[in-house]
Amino acid sequence: MDFSSAADDLYGVPPAEFVETRKRLAQEAKSAGDAALAKRIGALRRPTLSAWAVNLLARSAADELTGLLDVGEEMRAAWGSGRGLGDLEQRRARLVGSLVRTAGELAADAGGALREQAVREVEDTLQAATVDAGVAEEVREGRLSQPRSHSGFVPAGFPMAPTDRKEHAKPEPEEKPAKQKVAGQKQPSEKKAEPAKSNVTRTSAARAKRAETLRKRAEEAEDKLAEREERADAAQREMQEASTKVGRLRHELERAIAERDAASRRADRAEQNRARAEEVARAARKAATEARRAAARDPHPGRPSSTAGRG
């Protein structure tokens, strides 16, 4: 087992099974003598439901997902060269919609139906994959732990759209007659700063910083959630074990009660049989006594009867 195959297996299981599977894989690596691999596996983060659904697309809808990522690559190339997007936006919208539906179906089939928030996060992640090459690679790899998003339409690395700069450029002011310079008078600067570009850069940097802060907070929250879910799973297992033990003891108790009742019935029958046997024995003893008494009254054998010879 290597890290890549372990990660592929791990991020393919439902989030509810992630912690237990991670423990098992880390233990297998540790048992094999690879402590470093076990540590790397143990550090993998549990995916959210939406991230897991996107990972399912990488495994079960790879062709359709590749089609979307290819469209994203064409869009980024068009932005980089200043060309128009043509029908790329429409193609992207169709593919994103289809993949969101497919992700919902795959997740439901795997026992993790997506709610509205998770569906939006799947869509945001797919949109981000078309404008950010880094996100595209993460999505293609199928090991996301968190959903991804991208602020604005412009691809990462391009603060302003070339076509937007042309379409929305302000008209150049008409040239005014140059004023005569007056000695000692300070002339206004002829070269103006370019605030638009610097403002966009600062805004992009601020957004990136905020996104990174939010990402770290989300990861921390996810770690706490995973820890609490792990504790909840352990408590659930303990409860199930206790419930199983109670059930087993209850079954043993019911069986003991049944055996006791059966023994009681056998004892009752034995007592009835004993009473009948005693009655029979008493009757037999009485009959024997009467027979002895009758025998005692009868003449002894061979002794002539007192009435013999009379005629």
Disulfide bonds with the S-S distance in Angstrom:
none
